Amino acid sequence: MKKYLLITFTLILSSCSQNENSNEINIYSQRHYNVDELQYANFEKKTGIKVNVVKANADELIQRMKNEGENSPADLFITVDVGKLWQASEMGLLQKFEDRDITKNISSELLDKNGYWIPVTYRSRIIVYSKERVSKDELSTYEDLANKKWKGRLLVRSSSNSYNQALMSSIVANLGSDLTTQWSDAVVSNFARDPKGSDRDQVKAIAAGQGDIAIVNSYYIGLLLSSEKEEELNAGKSIGVFFPNQGNNERGAHVNVSGIAIAKNSPNRNNAIELIKYLTTDEAQKTYVNNTYEYSVNPNIMPDEIVQAWGKFKKDPLDLNMLGIKREEAIRIFDKTGWK
């Protein structure tokens, strides 16, 4: 993932110790969406608590917290991948939350069973298809992407991308390593081109006739369909949206979350909890779905109208921590099967 080494709201996070009476929060965030700055600004207006944000990729932020140790100024760690939250918890960089009011507005199936992180939005890794060259009836499951009928027609980004690593981790958890390796080997043979670009680039490639189907995150389609750029809008209009594994005996579509966790050595823990509570309110959840086209973790908040048009879908009930637990095995399978 592209590295973001931007610091917003304040340039410097003090390395000196802070206390619970301070009027600020320090966030280490992988997210790079404008809506986040809007959320923090709204929170500041409501509470008077200053929000300081360091942005970088998840691995850099994890390493930073590890290196800083007890002197880390980080209060909250935010990522777009459960796997990285699980990794940080395994490294002893997070603390469990004890205030159950935090989770009262959140769907239970999206919660961390170990109590280290809170989901704030979720998305599905879906299949999109050319409306001109593919019939929706031809699509069914992730497993079916290994079918030879898709040879030279499948587009996807690289294996180094955390979204693909999370999907592969879920398949390992559901099918086991041997079947997943066979699946990945067949999928690679169906690639229309070597993996490259972003999720949006895969959709643009379908529109350009370079492939017929692609694996992408659901919210990118919302971003394309709401874009003011003609190329992106036309690309979004050229494809259909399909949620895999929706049959009666199927597990449901893979989902991943953007999540937030309290850093182990948080110097402003009470303020951090207040921000988590705010981000799960109806107001904040509506702000997310109407700006990023992600799904709300609050079951009472409807998706944006663009997203609603795709219909409801069944989610894979897999414990989301498996997206971290099975990550190393997923990466090994990528390497073994030549998924670049």
C-alpha positions, -999 to +999 in steps of 0.1 A: +000+000+000+011+035-007+028+050+023+013+080+040+036+099+062+014+129+067+007+145+100-026+163+103-041+188+128-007+191+146+028+186+132+044+171+162+033+146+188+052+153+219+075+125+231+073+137+266+049+120+290+013+132+292-014+127+318-051+120+319-059+156+325-046+167+291-071+179+266-060+159+235-059+125+218-030+112+197-041+088+169-019+066+148-040+059+117-037+040+085-069+055+071-064+083+046-100+094+039-112+130+041-142+119+061-119+111+090-108+147+093-144+157+092-152+132+121-124+145+142-133+181+136-169+174+147-156+156+178-134+186+187-163+210+184-185+188+206-159+181+233-131+206+231-106+177+229-078+183+204-073+154+180-037+148+167-032+124+138-001+106+125-008+088+092+013+060+078+008+024+067-001-001+094+032-019+096+051+014+101+027+024+128+030-009+146+068-007+144+067+028+157+046+019+187+069-010+194+100+011+193+085+039+214+075+014+241+062+029+274+070+064+261+047+061+231+023+091+228-002+070+208-037+067+223-055+050+194-044+028+166-067+027+135-063+004+105-084-007+075-076-044+081-084-066+111-053-086+104-031-057+115-052-051+146-048-088+155-011-085+149-008-054+172-027-072+199-005-103+196+026-080+200+012-066+233+007-031+218-030-028+226-051-029+257-085-044+262-115-021+265-137-026+295-165-001+289-193-021+273-211+010+263-186+012+235-202-018+218-239-013+224-245+001+189-224-025+170-235-057+153-222-086+175-208-106+145-183-077+138-169-075+173-135-087+185-141-118+206-109-110+225-119-074+233-089-055+218-105-036+189-137-020+179-150-019+143-161+015+130-170+005+094-169-026+072-167-035+035-170-066+014-145-079-011-168-085-040-167-095-077-175-069-103-182-078-139-186-063-173-223-057-181-215-062-218-195-094-217-206-112-185-240-124-174-246-122-136-259-158-138-223-169-146-211-158-112-214-177-079-186-181-054-150-171-048-141-207-054-156-205-089-130-179-099-107-209-104-130-222-132-113-223-166-142-203-181-125-172-166-091-179-182-076-146-194-105-127-180-098-120-143-083-088-130-070-082-095-043-062-076-011-076-062-007-101-034+011-075-013-022-057-008-037-062+026-073-065+012-062-095-009-042-110+020-073-107+042-094-125+015-069-152+011-067-156+049-105-161+050-103-187+023-076-206+042-097-204+074-127-218+056-112-243+032-078-253+047-043-247+032-043-275+006-076-266-011-067-229-009-034-236-026-051-254-054-076-226-057-050-199-059-029-218-085-060-220-107-069-184-101-035-172-111-038-191-144-070-171-151-054-137-148-060-113-177-027-096-168-001-095-141-016-080-109-011-042-107-029-010-097-056-002-072-091-016-069-104+013-090-078+005-117-093-030-120-127-015-127-112+009-153-095-020-169-128-038-173-142-007-189-113-006-213-118-042-223-087-056-206-106-081-186-142-091-178-143-096-140-124-083-110-120-087-072-125-053-055-137-037-022-173-027-024-169+009-014-146+017-044-177+012-066-195+038-046-166+062-050-165+056-088-203+061-092-202+094-072-170+107-089-170+140-107-144+126-131-160+113-163-136+084-167-143+071-132-181+076-135-182+058-168-160+030-154-184+026-125-214+025-148-198-002-170-198-029-143-223-048-122-218-057-085-219-093-073-216-106-037-201-141-038-212-172-018-248-162-012-265-196-018-284-214+009-254-236+017-228-210+011-209-192+039-215-156+026-193-129+013-159-120+029-159-088+050-132-068+066-134-038+089-118-005+096-111-008+133-099+012+162-080+001+193-066+017+225-028+017+226-013-002+255+005+029+269-022+054+260-016+086+280-051+099+273-072+068+277-104+085+289-103+109+259-097+079+236-127+061+249-148+092+243-137+094+207-145+057+201-180+062+215-185+092+193-174+073+161-200+046+168-229+071+173-257+073+147-244+107+137-208+096+130-219+064+114-241+083+089-212+105+082-191+075+073-216+058+050-225+090+031-189+099+024-170+067+019-197+042+008-186+018+035-212-001+056-221+010+091-213-013+120-246-001+135-273-023+120-298+005+123-279+028+099-287+023+063-260+024+036-258+052+011-284+051-017-258+040-042-249+010-020-285+002-011-291-004-049-268-034-048-292-051-023-285-069+010-260-097+013-250-125+037-217-120+055-192-147+061-196-155+099-159-163+103-142-149+134-125-118+119-094-124+140-087-153+116-078-127+090-047-121+111-042-157+124-041-171+089-021-142+074+013-159+072-002-190+056-020-168+031+012-150+021+030-184+018+003-195-006+005-163-027+043-169-031+039-206-038+013-201-065+030-172-082+004-146-074+027-115-078 
